[in-house]
C-alpha cells in the first residue's frame, strides 16, 4: 500500500473529475489494478471498455486496470489506442462503462484514469468518485471469483470516425486548407480518419505519436507553432488538439486564436438549425457573447456547473442539442452527450466551407466582451476565500448566486465567478466586462478580496 508523508495520496489524485498523478510516484500499476477492481464493484458491470492514449506509461496502466476488472469476473472490451472521445463512443455504442487511461492535458510525467458509466454517462464528485476514493483507500481487493473475465476485442476507430463524419455534411463546401496540430497526441491517429475529405487539404503538424510530447506540451497553452504554420502556408484555419485528442482550439487565417465562445456560437447555430428551439447547455463561465448567439438562433441557453459530468447530466435532463465549455470542450446529443473536439472541428469546417467569408469575419460578431480567462489564485483555505468574496460583494448589493462557487453580476452587466476547482489550494477566478479596462479593474478587485485576510 502507498505511503504518503505529504498528506493523503488519494485526496490528491482522485480529483472531482478523474484519477490523476505522477506515474510511479503517485499512480502506478498497483493502484490502477485497484481502480479497475473498485470500478467494477461500483458499477456492477459485466463488461467494461478500456482504451488508452499515447503516453509511454499508458499501456502498463491499461493492462493493470484491465486485470483488476478481470479478477472481479467482468470482461474487458479492449478498445486499444485512441482519444478520450473515442472511448466515449465505444461506451455509448456498446452501452458499457468505460475507462480511459490518460492524463489529458497534464505534463508527460503524469497519467490518469477517466471513468464513465454505461452510455458515456459522466462519473464525478457526487456521482461515484467518493465511493471510488473510499475503495482505493482500502487494501488490495481480493479475487471475488474463480472464473475471471475475458478480454474481448473492441477496436472500432474506423466506426468512430465514420459516425462523426456522418453527422456533418461536407459535400458542398469550398476547398479549404487546414493545418492540424496534434501535438504528438492521439489526434495524430484520429484526425486523418475524421477530417480527411476531398475538399480539405490537411497540413499535418506533429502527427507522430510520442508520449514525451517533444514538440509542445499536451495542453494548448502554446500554439505559436500552429499560428505560424497557418500564416506561412496561407491556410484557411488551424486546429489544435490536446494530448488525449478531445479538446479543440482553433486559430483563424491570420493566426489569431478563436475564442471558445465563438466556436460555441457557431456550432450552436448549426445544431439549432437542425433542432429549432432546443436547449443548449453552457457552463457558468461561458462568455456572454455565446449565450447571446444561442438566444438569437432560437435556442434555450441552460446554465451548468463547470465540469464534463455536470454538463452531460444537464444535457440529458434537458435533451439538449449541444453543450459548450469555456475551456474548449464541446458536447453533442448525437454522441451520447459526450464531448468531442473532432465533431466540433467538422462543424467549424462546414460553417467556414459553406460561407464565402474568412474565419475571422465569422468570429467577429461573437467576440464582443473582454474576458480574463481562468486566473488561478493560490490560497491556503479555498472555502474561506469564497466566503470573503461573498461578504465583500453582498455588502454593496451585488447579485450573487452559488451554482458553482460564487458568481456575481454587477449593475453594468459585468460578472465574475470564483470557485474552488478541487485541484489543490487554489481558487479560480473568471471575469468578463464590456471593455478591457473594466475587466481589469474588476479582476483586480476580486483577486484582492480573495487574497485579503477578511478584515
C-alpha positions as MATLAB code, in Angstrom:
seq = 'XXXXXXXXXXXXXXXXXXXXXXXXXXXXXXXXXXXXXXXXXXXXXXXXXXXXXXXXXXXXXXXXXXXXXXXXXXXXXXXXXXXXXXXXXXXXXXXXXXXXXXXXXXXXXXXXXXXXXXXXXXXXXXXXXXXXXXXXXXXXXXXXXXXXXXXXXXXXXXXXXXXXXXXXXXXXXXXXXXXXXXXXXXXXXXXXXXXXXXXXXXXXXXXXXXXXXXXXXXXXXXXXXXXXXXXXXXXXXXXXXXXXXXXXXXXXXXXXXXXXXXXXXXXXXXXXXXXXXXXXXXXXXXXXXXXXXXXXXXXXXXXXXXXXXXXXXXXXXXXXXXXXXXXXXXXXXXXXXXXXXXXXXXXXXXXXXXXXXXXXXXXXXXXXXXXXXXXXXXXXXXXXXXXXXXXXXXXXXXXXXXXXXXXXXXXXXXXXXXXXXXXXXXXXXXXXXXXXXXXXXXXXXXXXXXXXXXX';
ca = [
       0.000    0.000    0.000;
       1.176    3.531   -0.736;
       2.636    5.667    1.985;
       2.228    9.398    1.643;
       4.130   11.588    4.121;
       2.844   14.743    2.407;
      -0.795   14.004    3.159;
      -3.482   11.709    1.868;
      -2.454   10.458   -1.561;
      -5.998    9.631   -2.552;
      -7.322   13.077   -1.714;
      -4.709   14.441   -4.107;
      -5.009   12.129   -7.056;
      -8.730   11.317   -7.010;
      -9.958   14.681   -8.250;
     -13.612   15.671   -8.688;
     -13.367   14.531  -12.328;
     -10.785   11.741  -12.632;
      -7.789    9.981  -11.118;
      -4.534   11.750  -11.940;
      -0.984   11.763  -10.619;
       2.696   11.356  -11.423;
       3.407    7.965  -12.925;
       5.098    5.581  -10.485;
       5.395    8.197   -7.705;
       1.616    8.518   -7.265;
      -0.152    6.398   -9.868;
       1.414    3.011  -10.512;
       0.104   -0.297  -11.938;
      -0.827   -1.492   -8.447;
      -3.138    1.467   -7.913;
      -4.505    1.081  -11.453;
      -5.316   -2.556  -10.645;
      -7.235   -1.494   -7.533;
      -9.042    1.175   -9.571;
     -10.143   -1.441  -12.089;
     -11.443   -3.726   -9.337;
     -13.128   -0.870   -7.451;
     -14.786    0.492  -10.589;
     -16.096   -2.967  -11.479;
     -17.550   -3.355   -7.990;
     -19.009    0.178   -8.096;
     -20.770   -0.283  -11.440;
     -21.677   -3.966  -11.119;
     -20.999   -4.196  -14.853;
     -20.482   -7.452  -16.702;
     -18.088   -5.766  -19.141;
     -16.004   -2.582  -19.153;
     -14.379   -0.885  -22.148;
     -10.759    0.186  -21.716;
      -8.764    2.494  -24.004;
      -5.529    4.419  -23.593;
      -3.674    7.399  -25.027;
      -0.145    7.559  -26.464;
       1.771    8.219  -23.222;
       4.524    5.681  -22.672;
       3.085    4.860  -19.247;
      -0.437    4.235  -20.567;
      -0.174    0.615  -21.798;
       1.073   -0.795  -18.454;
      -1.588    1.166  -16.570;
      -4.278   -0.025  -19.006;
      -3.122   -3.632  -18.586;
      -3.194   -3.331  -14.793;
      -6.628   -1.675  -14.751;
      -7.931   -4.402  -17.066;
      -6.557   -7.120  -14.791;
      -8.431   -5.576  -11.868;
     -11.616   -5.799  -13.927;
     -10.942   -9.393  -14.993;
     -10.224  -10.562  -11.456;
     -13.662   -9.330  -10.403;
     -15.218  -11.621  -13.011;
     -16.099   -8.962  -15.605;
     -14.996   -8.886  -19.231;
     -12.685   -6.239  -20.669;
     -13.608   -4.762  -24.038;
     -10.178   -3.809  -25.349;
     -10.617   -0.577  -27.352;
      -6.858   -0.043  -27.675;
      -5.128    3.211  -28.542;
      -7.328    6.234  -29.152;
      -8.647    9.558  -27.960;
     -10.922   10.143  -24.997;
     -13.883   10.909  -27.246;
     -13.233    7.581  -28.981;
     -13.601    5.811  -25.612;
     -16.865    7.684  -25.054;
     -18.037    6.470  -28.468;
     -17.258    2.865  -27.505;
     -19.073    3.261  -24.172;
     -22.107    4.740  -25.891;
     -22.173    2.314  -28.786;
     -21.861   -0.802  -26.618;
     -23.715    0.635  -23.589;
     -20.987   -0.334  -21.140;
     -18.940    1.605  -18.576;
     -15.576    2.801  -19.801;
     -12.099    3.708  -18.599;
      -9.687    5.921  -20.495;
      -6.064    5.830  -19.396;
      -4.927    9.410  -19.920;
      -3.823   12.482  -18.052;
      -5.436   14.716  -20.664;
      -3.501   17.936  -20.921;
      -1.261   17.296  -17.880;
       2.536   17.122  -18.490;
       4.220   13.968  -19.773;
       5.325   12.604  -16.339;
       1.659   12.364  -15.300;
      -1.026    9.879  -16.136;
      -4.568    9.201  -15.050;
      -7.842    7.341  -15.408;
     -11.080    8.882  -16.652;
     -14.220    6.893  -15.991;
     -17.757    6.863  -17.315;
     -20.826    4.769  -16.701;
     -22.643    2.874  -19.454;
     -23.742    5.083  -22.322;
     -20.823    7.508  -21.731;
     -22.567    8.955  -18.645;
     -20.070   11.008  -16.659;
     -18.630    9.978  -13.305;
     -17.529   12.754  -10.961;
     -17.851   14.050   -7.414;
     -21.428   13.354   -6.381;
     -21.964   10.577   -8.927;
     -19.412    7.989   -7.851;
     -15.993    9.496   -7.157;
     -16.439    9.468   -3.374;
     -17.152    5.712   -3.040;
     -14.381    5.025   -5.545;
     -11.957    7.015   -3.380;
     -13.025    5.059   -0.296;
     -12.433    1.756   -2.068;
      -8.970    2.844   -3.195;
      -8.008    3.718    0.372;
      -8.644    0.131    1.404;
      -6.356   -2.881    0.924;
      -5.796   -4.573   -2.399;
      -9.172   -6.134   -3.262;
      -9.383   -9.926   -3.093;
     -10.331  -12.057   -6.052;
     -14.107  -12.352   -5.949;
     -14.415  -15.204   -8.415;
     -12.525  -18.263   -9.521;
     -13.731  -17.554  -13.046;
     -12.047  -14.340  -14.231;
     -13.447  -12.411  -17.129;
     -12.239  -12.478  -20.717;
     -10.538   -9.870  -22.889;
     -12.657   -9.180  -25.961;
     -11.628   -7.026  -28.940;
     -13.426   -3.693  -29.327;
     -11.143   -1.708  -31.612;
     -13.599    0.337  -33.644;
     -11.688    3.502  -34.618;
     -12.994    3.360  -38.181;
     -16.596    3.142  -36.913;
     -15.969    6.079  -34.566;
     -14.647    8.193  -37.441;
     -17.488    7.176  -39.737;
     -20.083    8.061  -37.096;
     -18.678   11.584  -36.694;
     -18.345   12.172  -40.453;
     -21.951   11.094  -40.999;
     -23.166   13.870  -38.656;
     -21.786   16.791  -40.702;
     -22.350   17.307  -44.436;
     -19.148   18.486  -46.123;
     -20.246   17.548  -49.641;
     -20.663   21.099  -50.980;
     -18.006   23.001  -49.070;
     -15.429   25.092  -50.903;
     -11.813   23.850  -50.853;
     -10.104   24.550  -47.532;
      -6.509   24.341  -46.413;
      -6.468   23.195  -42.789;
      -3.406   22.962  -40.541;
      -3.923   20.432  -37.747;
      -1.555   20.381  -34.771;
      -1.890   17.022  -32.998;
       0.858   17.888  -30.515;
       2.223   14.303  -30.703;
      -1.019   13.150  -29.048;
      -3.762   10.803  -30.173;
      -5.245   13.357  -32.591;
      -2.380   12.282  -34.836;
      -4.236    8.976  -35.103;
      -7.833   10.219  -35.217;
      -7.613   13.488  -37.193;
      -6.770   11.883  -40.570;
      -9.646    9.436  -40.126;
     -12.213   12.081  -39.161;
     -11.119   15.157  -41.107;
      -9.933   13.526  -44.301;
     -12.142   14.807  -47.156;
     -11.602   15.606  -50.866;
     -12.297   19.308  -50.276;
      -9.890   19.542  -47.337;
      -6.154   19.884  -47.814;
      -4.852   18.638  -44.492;
      -1.488   20.049  -43.389;
      -0.253   17.815  -40.535;
       1.760   19.245  -37.664;
       3.263   16.926  -35.003;
       1.212   13.883  -36.016;
       3.901   11.462  -34.779;
       2.598    9.758  -31.630;
       5.087   10.405  -28.841;
       4.110   10.238  -25.177;
       7.019   12.519  -24.238;
       5.347   15.366  -26.222;
       8.616   16.776  -27.583;
       7.118   19.458  -29.845;
       4.779   21.189  -27.415;
       3.085   20.240  -24.175;
      -0.082   18.134  -24.174;
      -2.080   21.188  -23.125;
      -2.985   24.010  -25.510;
      -1.099   26.750  -23.690;
       1.351   27.307  -26.540;
       0.022   27.154  -30.094;
       2.627   29.501  -31.554;
       3.758   26.785  -33.945;
       0.235   26.348  -35.273;
      -0.258   30.089  -35.662;
       2.985   30.410  -37.600;
       2.179   27.401  -39.800;
      -1.238   28.845  -40.692;
       0.253   32.191  -41.701;
       3.158   30.685  -43.633;
       1.023   28.164  -45.532;
      -1.838   30.553  -46.287;
      -4.260   28.159  -44.609;
      -7.909   28.992  -44.009;
      -7.909   27.694  -40.440;
      -5.734   25.955  -37.878;
      -6.921   23.321  -35.414;
      -5.042   22.119  -32.325;
      -5.933   19.208  -30.064;
      -4.704   18.374  -26.592;
      -2.850   15.240  -25.527;
      -5.872   12.934  -25.451;
      -7.413   14.448  -28.568;
     -10.771   15.620  -27.223;
     -10.196   19.334  -26.577;
     -10.115   21.742  -29.536;
      -8.515   25.128  -30.069;
      -8.889   26.949  -33.398;
      -6.982   29.813  -34.990;
      -8.202   31.907  -37.891;
      -6.489   32.645  -41.201;
      -4.384   35.377  -39.545;
      -3.165   33.033  -36.837;
      -5.356   34.665  -34.169;
      -6.829   32.333  -31.551;
     -10.597   31.879  -31.926;
     -12.309   32.290  -28.530;
     -14.145   29.113  -27.471;
     -17.251   31.299  -27.071;
     -17.192   31.928  -30.822;
     -16.916   28.204  -31.545;
     -19.854   27.582  -29.196;
     -21.847   30.258  -31.015;
     -21.108   28.905  -34.497;
     -21.696   25.244  -33.640;
     -24.833   26.035  -31.633;
     -26.241   27.875  -34.633;
     -25.732   24.811  -36.812;
     -27.223   22.408  -34.295;
     -30.215   24.674  -33.672;
     -30.874   24.859  -37.416;
     -31.396   21.079  -37.229;
     -33.292   21.165  -33.934;
     -35.128   24.502  -33.660;
     -35.895   25.658  -30.145;
     -33.688   23.053  -28.463;
     -31.755   23.644  -25.266;
     -28.027   24.387  -25.411;
     -26.092   23.857  -22.183;
     -23.150   26.093  -21.303;
     -21.005   26.224  -18.198;
     -21.458   29.247  -15.992;
     -18.171   30.877  -17.045;
     -19.027   30.830  -20.760;
     -18.783   34.281  -22.371;
     -21.981   36.280  -22.736;
     -21.489   36.530  -26.498;
     -22.084   32.770  -26.848;
     -25.244   32.952  -24.738;
     -26.474   35.854  -26.878;
     -25.866   33.796  -30.030;
     -27.817   30.826  -28.648;
     -30.815   33.082  -27.996;
     -30.506   34.758  -31.405;
     -30.544   31.316  -33.065;
     -33.795   30.470  -31.266;
     -32.240   28.154  -28.688;
     -32.715   27.970  -24.940;
     -29.453   28.570  -23.054;
     -29.182   26.446  -19.916;
     -26.506   27.252  -17.328;
     -24.425   24.455  -15.799;
     -21.760   23.906  -13.200;
     -18.245   23.555  -14.605;
     -17.141   20.025  -15.468;
     -17.947   17.331  -18.012;
     -20.188   15.166  -15.822;
     -22.317   18.166  -14.808;
     -22.708   19.364  -18.388;
     -23.518   15.904  -19.731;
     -26.073   15.214  -17.000;
     -27.836   18.515  -17.598;
     -27.846   17.943  -21.358;
     -29.510   14.569  -20.845;
     -32.062   16.105  -18.465;
     -32.894   18.891  -20.946;
     -32.466   16.734  -24.089;
     -30.110   19.476  -25.250;
     -28.799   19.515  -28.800;
     -25.365   20.785  -27.858;
     -23.217   21.890  -24.943;
     -20.138   24.050  -24.680;
     -17.489   24.768  -22.062;
     -15.293   27.841  -21.778;
     -12.138   25.678  -21.911;
     -12.701   24.246  -25.396;
     -14.782   21.124  -24.742;
     -17.894   20.652  -26.892;
     -20.701   18.173  -26.186;
     -23.253   16.681  -28.579;
     -26.563   14.874  -28.267;
     -25.525   12.745  -31.253;
     -22.629   11.202  -29.315;
     -24.444   10.369  -26.080;
     -23.963   13.935  -24.780;
     -20.208   13.334  -24.615;
     -17.560   15.859  -25.617;
     -15.676   15.576  -28.880;
     -13.434   18.250  -30.307;
     -13.310   16.324  -33.587;
     -17.040   16.756  -34.185;
     -16.794   20.443  -33.259;
     -13.959   20.738  -35.783;
     -16.133   19.184  -38.504;
     -18.888   21.702  -37.763;
     -16.409   24.576  -37.842;
     -15.039   23.433  -41.216;
     -18.567   23.023  -42.602;
     -19.557   26.510  -41.443;
     -16.421   28.009  -42.960;
     -16.669   25.948  -46.149;
     -20.332   26.813  -46.710;
     -19.606   30.536  -46.423;
     -17.690   32.919  -48.620;
     -16.147   34.548  -45.571;
     -12.858   34.257  -43.771;
     -12.981   32.667  -40.334;
     -12.067   35.978  -38.694;
     -15.212   37.506  -40.219;
     -17.401   34.666  -38.919;
     -15.902   35.020  -35.444;
     -16.049   38.811  -35.096;
     -19.741   39.081  -34.063;
     -19.138   36.587  -31.253;
     -16.147   38.294  -29.642;
     -17.823   41.347  -28.113;
     -16.685   41.264  -24.477;
     -13.388   41.337  -22.589;
     -12.598   38.201  -20.611;
      -9.894   37.478  -18.069;
      -9.790   33.772  -18.800;
      -9.143   31.473  -15.859;
      -6.919   33.048  -13.208;
      -5.726   30.615  -10.530;
      -5.041   32.301   -7.193;
      -3.130   30.273   -4.544;
      -4.832   30.319   -1.137;
      -4.437   28.200    1.961;
      -8.188   27.880    2.607;
     -10.377   27.999   -0.527;
     -13.746   27.896    1.348;
     -12.686   30.871    3.490;
     -11.629   32.767    0.368;
     -15.052   32.189   -1.176;
     -16.733   33.486    1.975;
     -14.623   36.650    1.823;
     -15.863   37.226   -1.725;
     -19.481   36.701   -0.648;
     -19.221   39.128    2.281;
     -17.450   41.809    0.268;
     -19.781   41.854   -2.721;
     -23.002   41.254   -0.783;
     -22.219   44.401    1.196;
     -22.551   46.582   -1.920;
     -25.682   44.856   -3.226;
     -24.105   42.744   -5.982;
     -26.460   39.971   -7.130;
     -24.833   36.664   -6.121;
     -25.586   33.027   -6.821;
     -23.923   29.806   -5.709;
     -24.468   27.317   -8.521;
     -20.714   26.669   -8.618;
     -18.618   28.669   -6.192;
     -19.885   32.245   -6.145;
     -20.960   34.252   -9.187;
     -21.627   37.965   -9.029;
     -23.364   40.120  -11.646;
     -22.814   43.859  -11.415;
     -25.252   46.556  -12.476;
     -23.250   47.349  -15.650;
     -23.578   43.726  -16.895;
     -20.051   42.660  -15.964;
     -19.710   39.488  -13.945;
     -17.249   37.332  -12.041;
     -17.092   33.758  -10.833;
     -14.842   32.429   -8.073;
     -14.779   28.706   -7.387;
     -12.555   26.040   -5.893;
     -11.701   23.650   -8.750;
     -10.735   20.835   -6.385;
      -7.217   20.520   -7.798;
      -5.263   21.952   -4.855;
      -5.081   25.014   -2.593;
      -6.261   27.483   -5.226;
      -9.397   29.316   -6.262;
     -10.150   30.009   -9.913;
     -11.323   33.470  -10.919;
     -13.117   34.321  -14.183;
     -14.205   37.854  -15.023;
     -15.976   39.426  -18.001;
     -16.795   43.062  -18.759;
     -17.630   45.320  -21.673;
     -14.094   46.717  -22.053;
     -10.586   45.528  -21.308;
     -10.112   48.318  -18.769;
     -13.330   47.485  -16.907;
     -12.468   43.798  -16.926;
      -9.024   44.515  -15.493;
     -10.431   46.622  -12.683;
     -12.999   44.010  -11.679;
     -10.479   41.167  -11.944;
      -8.008   43.002   -9.700;
     -10.751   43.804   -7.203;
     -11.865   40.175   -6.995;
      -8.302   38.869   -6.665;
      -7.582   41.430   -3.920;
     -10.614   40.209   -1.958;
      -9.587   36.566   -2.423;
      -6.106   37.336   -1.045;
      -7.260   39.594    1.781;
      -7.475   38.362    5.364;
     -11.166   39.178    5.503;
     -10.916   42.014    7.985;
];
